[in-house]
Amino acid sequence: MITSVFKKSTPLNFSLVVILILVFFLMYQFQDLSWTNSLFLILKKGTLFCILLASVFITNFIVKKNGLSKDSTYTVFFYFLFLLFFPSVLDNTNLIVSNFFILLALRRLISLQSLKASKEKIFDASLWIFLAALFHFWSIIFIVLVFISIIFHVSRDYRNWFLPFIAFFTAVIIFLLYAAVFNVNIIEYITRSVTVNFQIDYFTNNYQNAAFSIYATIALFFVVSMFATLSNRPQLLHVSFKKIIASFFIGIVIFLISSNKSNDLLMFTFAPLAVMATSHIEIAQLKLKQEMVLFVLIACSLFAFFSQL
């Protein structure tokens, strides 16, 4: 029943997901109505929602454009469900913007498979990653994915190895201009950003702990499924799926080492996990198993969301 709804990619399905995201976004925001008294804050919330929505549809574009899923809306629905696990991320501007830039980079890196305009794609992806690092510094680790992509596709041309460094200097110039205009203390910004904390003791209540534990279990299930079925997938898609897996583990590393640790940091894993979840639900299996997986995931995400409000 549930799987049948999102099995096809139709405007109605996309509209349903957009409405669901809007409803839960507003549900979280309306806990504190102080922002409704300021036009600037209202515009900020609206912009944040648009960026969040754009992130969902960029993820969908990645899977459709590169043939990583069938013609369905599972990916956007899974992304929405993962958002519900950690509702506080809906108000985390820096992470939402940083993740948006990372998805733009991932889009370019996955499309590198075509070998068309490879240099432009490498430069663009690198620049997006360095811009993402301005909002959350440790997202800079995604630059590893750029070099992984170069190894997979265009390693023989030595010029490709220098493009990420050119993008780095471009991002530095942009940051210096920004710092000069808005009077940002560069030394203070760097020392505050480049800090590491491996401790996972930030939970303020048991519900945050439960949401994290459930999400970790679900993530493990879909990752294991991805590894177990990878060899059965078309050879042409193997490299793309490997990049998706790599991006998921990079997201985990960012979560583990970031200093201002919270469940929100797992947002970097939402997109790759949504792709892996879609891949699992679309493999040939009993319909009852598909329904059970989707039903359990919906139930867990709703519990996590409402328990943390």
Stockholm file with secondary structure:
# STOCKHOLM 1.0

chainA/1-309         MITSVFKKSTPLNFSLVVILILVFFLMYQFQDLSWTNSLFLILKKGTLFCILLASVFITNFIVKKNGLSKDSTYTVFFYFLFLLFFPSVLDNTNLIVSNFFILLALRRLISLQSLKASKEKIFDASLWIFLAALFHFWSIIFIVLVFISIIFHVSRDYRNWFLPFIAFFTAVIIFLLYAAVFNVNIIEYITRSVTVNFQIDYFTNNYQNAAFSIYATIALFFVVSMFATLSNRPQLLHVSFKKIIASFFIGIVIFLISSNKSNDLLMFTFAPLAVMATSHIEIAQLKLKQEMVLFVLIACSLFAFFSQL
#=GR chainA/1-309 SS CHHHHHSSCCHHHHHHHHHHHHHHHHHHHTTCGGGGGCHHHHHHHHHHHHHHHHHHHHHHHHHHHTTSSCSSSHHHHHHHHHHHHCGGGGGCHHHHHHHHHHHHHHHHHHGGGGCSSHHHHHHHHHHHHHHHHTTSGGGGGGHHHHHHHHHHHCTTCGGGGTHHHHHHHHHHHHHHHHHHHTTCCHHHHHHHHSCBCCCCCCCSSHHHHHHHHHHHHHHHHHHHHHHHHGGGSCGGGHHHHHHHHHHHHHHHHHHHHBSSCCGGGGGGGHHHHHHHHHHHHHSSCCHHHHHHHHHHHHHHHHHHHHHTC
#=GC SS_cons         CHHHHHSSCCHHHHHHHHHHHHHHHHHHHTTCGGGGGCHHHHHHHHHHHHHHHHHHHHHHHHHHHTTSSCSSSHHHHHHHHHHHHCGGGGGCHHHHHHHHHHHHHHHHHHGGGGCSSHHHHHHHHHHHHHHHHTTSGGGGGGHHHHHHHHHHHCTTCGGGGTHHHHHHHHHHHHHHHHHHHTTCCHHHHHHHHSCBCCCCCCCSSHHHHHHHHHHHHHHHHHHHHHHHHGGGSCGGGHHHHHHHHHHHHHHHHHHHHBSSCCGGGGGGGHHHHHHHHHHHHHSSCCHHHHHHHHHHHHHHHHHHHHHTC
//
